[in-house]
Amino acid sequence: MSISRWTYGVISLVLIFLLIYPGDISAQGKRKRSYSSSSLYLEPQYFILKDEYSFGHVFKGPNFSLGYNQLRQSIYGFSRYEAAFTVGAAFGGGTTGINLQFKPLDLTGGWPLIDDNDLSLYLGAYVAMNYYLQIYPELESGHVFWFTFIDAGPRIILETNIKKQKLRFQFANSIVGLASRPDGLEDTYYHELHAVDIISNMHSNLKPGSFNLLNHTDFEIEWRNLSKKGSSIAYCLEYFGYYGEGRLDYLVNSISIRLLIGGEAK
């Protein structure tokens, strides 16, 4: 499920676009005023998970995510904060499991490369924290698996108007990070553990690395301002890969329904 070639292809296309764009990007842009917005989003998801520790079984199933997003943007730059909680059901290997995710932090900051009424391009960097927990009550008397990703890398945001429709494209990919996975199956019987013990486990065995150890790719297309209240809808594709002992590949497709709760539609 590795998508590194696709990742490098997208980055290459963006670099080529910057080289051939005919405008003077440093002189553009003082046409937009500053604005900020806050929104809640609901996301039905479908995921595919392959974990070496789950005896080679491939688990698939639906997730449901509730999240918060805050965006601040001006001619000088942008910042974006996001947090979410997700719960779902995993089916595979003749058994059923529970899939949980907590994302307390996804923070991006950057600056405009192109900024005019029809096309805006922003380049920035992000840092994100994602905690995943899988519980399989029927698998070998019940195992609790986790994977923790704390990663950072570049994020590109492209905004454009196509036939009066406002679209926003986002692409991010990790460069460095920390990842945690269980140390095999010997100590994964956690039925009697309290929440504090599970939290401690999810911060254990943290290993630093780059593409040799982990990869986190995030791609999004947002159709903005579908109503006067500023609601929007987006398609999201996210991939997590851990390539050390206990290899894991996790792919999520989402439809995100976003409701403006503060600020202005833009």
C-alpha positions, -999 to +999 in steps of 0.1 A: +000+000+000+030+023-003+023+055-022+057+071-022+059+074-060+025+091-060+037+115-033+069+124-051+049+129-083+026+155-067+055+174-052+073+174-086+042+188-103+039+216-078+076+226-082+072+226-120+041+248-117+061+273-096+088+275-122+066+281-152+040+303-136+042+336-156+033+361-129+056+378-104+045+361-073+063+385-050+044+415-063+009+399-063-016+398-037-026+426-017-061+422-029-074+400-001-084+412+033-077+392+064-103+367+077-107+339+101-133+311+105-141+282+128-160+251+118-172+217+131-170+188+107-186+154+105-168+127+086-181+093+075-150+073+067-139+039+052-106+025+062-083-004+053-058-015+079-030-042+076-010-048+107+018-074+110+008-079+146-027-090+138-015-122+122-016-108+087-053-101+087-066-071+067-093-052+086-118-029+068-147-010+080-165+023+087-154+051+109-173+082+121-153+113+130-162+145+148-137+174+145-130+211+149-111+233+124-099+269+128-084+289+099-068+323+099-056+339+067-042+372+054-019+386+028+010+378+051+003+342+058-021+316+072-025+293+102-047+263+106-056+242+137-075+210+137-085+184+163-107+153+160-121+121+176-130+091+156-146+057+164-153+028+141-158-009+136-131-032+120-140-064+102-115-090+091-100-124+098-134-137+109-136-114+138-147-078+147-128-051+164-131-015+175-111+013+159-104+045+179-085+076+169-077+108+188-060+138+170-054+165+196-032+186+173-028+193+136-012+227+134-001+244+101+015+278+095+028+293+062+029+322+038+015+331+004+034+324-028+006+336-051-024+355-039-050+371-062-088+368-068-087+337-089-057+317-077-039+315-043-010+293-034+003+289+001+034+270+013+038+261+049+048+234+074+027+213+098+031+193+130+005+167+139-002+141+166-024+111+160-032+083+184-049+051+171-061+022+192-075-011+179-093-036+202-100-071+191-121-089+218-122-122+199-086-123+186-064-147+208-084-138+240-083-102+231-054-079+221-051-042+222-029-027+195-019+009+191+001+031+167+011+067+176+023+092+150+039+126+159+052+140+126+061+172+108+065+182+071+054+206+044+018+215+035+007+231+003-027+248-001-041+259-035-073+279-037-090+286-071-123+295-086-136+273-114-168+285-131-177+305-099-171+274-077-146+279-049-122+249-045-094+244-020-067+217-025-044+207+003-015+183+003+009+174+031+035+148+037+057+139+066+095+144+065+104+135+101+085+121+131+082+099+161+062+066+160+052+041+187+040+005+182+036-025+206+067-046+213+053-078+198+023-097+212+037-109+245+024-081+267-008-071+248-034-085+272-047-053+286-082-061+298-074-051+334-054-020+326-068+014+334-069+044+310-036+058+325-019+025+316-031+026+280-020+062+276+014+053+290+017+024+265+008+046+236+038+069+244+062+040+249+087+027+224+088+061+205+113+059+177+125+088+155+127+085+118+119+097+083+109+077+052+129+047+063+106+043+093+073+061+088+052+081+063+021+102+067+004+115+036-027+138+036-046+149+005-079+169+004-102+186-021-128+210-005-158+224-023-164+256-004-193+279+006-221+257-007-246+278+012-249+313+026-240+300+060-206+289+047-210+252+048-187+231+026-179+195+017-145+178+011-130+145+000-100+134+021-074+107+015-050+099+044-023+073+047-001+062+076+028+038+071+051+023+097+080+003+082+097-010+113+091-042+132+053-046+133+048-031+099+015-012+095-004+003+065-035+023+072-055+040+044-086+062+051-111+077+026-134+104+040-163+127+031-161+157+053-192+178+059-182+212+074-204+236+092-193+272+099-197+281+136-177+313+138-160+339+116-169+344+080-173+323+049-144+328+024 
